[in-house]
Amino acid sequence: MLDSMESRFLNEEGDLACKLMAALQGANMVGADTRCATNGTSSLFAFVKVAPVVGPQFLASVRTGSTAGIEPIDSLQTKFNLVHSCGDVGLNETVDSKKAFKIFPNPVSNSLTVQYLLADASESDLKVLTLNGSFVLEARFKETHVLDVTSIAQGIYIIKVVHNGVQYSQKFTKE
């Protein structure tokens, strides 16, 4: 198991968070934590936390119950992919997000405007997530949508726009 973790860490492209997530996948086997073998999972808890000297902290975590039978590393990977990109992680990102849509004002207090910039007027899905991947708001829109953010707490959020199978994301700050 340690060899698998080391190999995945060393061979992963991307930043430290990506390398740590890859190493966790190397431990994704029943009994990695022997106390959890009877649950049929590798563990009951999985997290990735990166606290750089300069810049924002990154944290994603998953905790499961002892009889849930849910693999926390797989759940963490899903959550991780929502809030962090390690290059091509199956999100089919082909265009710079800031060229695909713009958000304003940023920071925002009450209403956030989301405007799709590419020349395709079909509907897009919009999701707002916390930095740890928790779902906050969602909507469907065509070209422009005004999102009421008065009900969410102050902090930094991720807005994801999925248009024709391509996912774009940007961060915004709620004041």
N, C-alpha and C positions, 0 to 999 in steps of 0.2 A: 504494500500500500504506500509506504513512504517513497519508494522508487517511482511509482506512478504520480504521486503528488509533485515530486521534484521535477520529473520529466515534463509534466504539463506546465508547471511554473516557468521553466526555462524555455520552453518552445512556444509559449503564448506571445503573440504580437500584442502590443498595446501597453497601457500604463500599469502602474502597480495594482490598481483595483482589478483590472482584467487578469493579471497574473495570479492574484490571490483567489479569484473566482475559479480560474482554471485548476489551481492546486486543490481547491475544495472538491471539484469534480473528480479529482484523482482519488479522493477518499470516499466517494459515493458508492459504497458497497455495504450490504447488510453485515453488521457486526464490526464495522470500523470502530465504533465505540461498543465494546462488548456488553455494556449495560443495556443497550438498545436492541440486541439481537433478537430477543423475544418479541419485539414489536415489528420485526421484519424491515427495519430501517437502519440507516447508517448512524443516525443520531436523533436527538429531539430538538436541537437548536442549531442554526447555521447563521453566520453573519460575516460580512466583509466591512471593515472600517479602515479608512485611510485618512489620517490627519496630517496633511502636509504643513511644513513650516510657514509657507505662504500660500494663500488661496483657500478655496472652500473645502470643508471636510466632506468626505463621502461615507455614507453609512447605509447599509441595507441589511435587514435581518428577518428571520422567520423562526417562530417558536411553535411547536406542535405539542399536542397532548400525548401522554404515554400510551394511549390506546387508539390514537387517531389513524395509525397506519399510513401516514403521509410522509413522504420523503422530503425532509426540509431542505436538502441541498438542491433538489429539482425545483422546489417552490421558490427558493432563493434565486436560482438562475432565471426563472421567469420574471421575478420582481426586478432583478439586476438589469435584465435586458430592456425593461421599460424605462429605466432612469439613467442608463450608462451605455455608451457605445464603445465596442472594442474592435472597430473596423467593421467588417461584414459579419454581422450576427443574424443574418436572415431578415433584416428589416428592409432590404431592397432600397437603401438610400442611394439615390443617383444624382440628386441636385442639392446644392447648398440650401439649407433650410431658410436662411434669410432671403434667398432669392425666390423661394416658393411662397412664403407668407410673411406678413409683418404683423406685429402686435404693438398697440399703443393705447394710452401712454404706458410707459414702463420706467419707473414704478407706477403702480395703479392704486387708487383708493376705492373706487366704486364700480366703474364700468371699463372693461377691457375690450377694445375693438380688435378683432382678428380679420385680416383681409388677405384673401388668397390672390397671389400675384401672377400665376401662370395662366396661359390662355386656354382654359378649359372650364366651362361653367357647370360641370356636373357636381353633385353633392360630395362633401367631405365630412368625415367624422372628426370630432374635436374632443379631446379628453384633457382634463387638468389633474395632475398628480402631485403629491408631495415629493420631496427629494428621496424619501425612502420607498416610493412606489405606491403609496396608498391613493386610491381613487378619490377625487374630490367632486368634480363636476364633469358633465358631458353634454354635447349638443351635436346636431347635424346642421350644416349650412352650405350655401352655394358660394357666393363671392365674398360677402362680408357678414360678420356676426358680432353683435355686441353682447358680451358676457357679463352678467351681474356677479361681481365678486365680493359684494358687501358681506356675505354670510361666512366667508372663509377668514381664518386667522391671519395675522401678519406673518410674513415669511417669504421664502423663495419657493417657487413652484415650477413645474415643468408643464408646458402645454404641448400636446402631441396632436398633429393633424395628419390624418390618413386620407390620401386622395388617390384613387385608382390603384390601390395596392402599394403605394409608396408612402413611407412614414417619414414625417419631418418633426423636429422638436426644437423648442426654444425655451429658455428660462425667463421668468418674470418675477418681479417682487411686488408683493401686496403690502401696502403701508397701513 
